[in-house]
Amino acid sequence: MPNENLLNGLHRLLFRVLRVRLLWLLVLVLALFGVLGVVQALITAGAIAVVLVVARLSLLRAVAPSVAALSSVRGDGRTLLAAAGPRRRIQVTDPATGSAVAVAVLKGHRDWVMALCEVDTGDRVLLASAAKDRTVRLWDPETAAQVAVLTGAGIGPSSVCQVRVSGGVLVASGAQDGKLRLWHPGSGEPVHVLAPEAGEVMAVCGVPAKGGSAELLASGHTDGTIRLWDPGTGEPVRTLTGHDGGWPNALCVVPGPKRVLLASAGTDERVRLWNPATGNQLRAMKDDFGWLHALSPVTYGGRTLLASGGDGPGVKLWDPADGSLVDTVGGAAFFLGPYGCGWVRALCQVEVAGEPRLVTGGYDKRIGDWPLKV
């Protein structure tokens, strides 16, 4: 079973190296040796370019999940669900209606949308999206109006989140160029560009800081580390290590009765829980079914659990108190039921008629909707 990250790497190799260099090198060599005239050289270059474009589209179709990102977002007195994939559009639906009829379709991105998140500015609730067109965009989820375009998000923005600072919130994104960028959502002005030289940024999230309303910014990198930052100053706070032989693909905060924990999951097939105040790793839960790509806190049986999804069947529900596996949502239905092969790329919790439900998306052709009740 091919892995998304491996195929993405092949995609980047094919079209950042071969696309230009080998094409013009081949034409130049043929022209220098007199094998081709000028017209023939141009025709040959055009033919090679067409072949590369067709190969790119075919590979993108094989790599891209049907749903790359999910996020719940508060609308006008209701909770909406935003879903995005490789078709450049974001569809916002009302999960309470039980249908796929869109409340709004957000159009504007010119490439694959990689990440979504809710941004609460205090005055209004917006939806943030990060895409491969090197922009982060802010939307009104009810009207589909594009509120702001945050440009200069770097090569391949792969994650986005809000983070609270003294006096308001910032929008943070991480990209394949290894940099983190923070903007003011009201003005769209850039605030900080952080370059830790730790590999690609795979995930970001805001982490409540003890004793204040401000948060820390957590970022997961391909060197296997998780970095914590002061988003107000852009200064590093601490580095968390422990994803040996892999890296974190997903980060989220897990609220608890005594303290807030930071959860991470990735290519080492483990879900890890950390104390963000000290940087200590508290426990690691092993998932034997492959790489993990998505995490979310969920309410299950009156308590807060941690949901993880990836290349294996179903979504695992973990108890953060002791690391035990409580349940598996979906399971064989991902292979044998209507939800296709079931590689999970994104998940989140929504409430329908006061009951929590788990929403999943990935490489199948549907969005999974699962009740969270014992």
GICORDA-V370820 format. One record per helix or strand of 3 or more residues. SS is the DSSP state (2 for helix, 1 for strand). FROM is the first residue (numbers start at 1). TO is the last residue. Records with the same first field share a line. If there is no record, write none. Layout:
BEGIN
SS->FROM-TO, FROM-TO
END
This chain:
BEGIN
2->4-32, 38-63, 95-97, 333-336
1->69-74, 79-84, 90-93, 102-106, 113-120, 125-131, 135-139, 146-151, 157-165, 168-175, 179-184, 190-195, 201-208, 215-221, 226-230, 235-240, 248-254, 261-266, 270-275, 280-286, 292-300, 303-310, 315-318, 325-329, 344-352, 355-362, 368-371
END
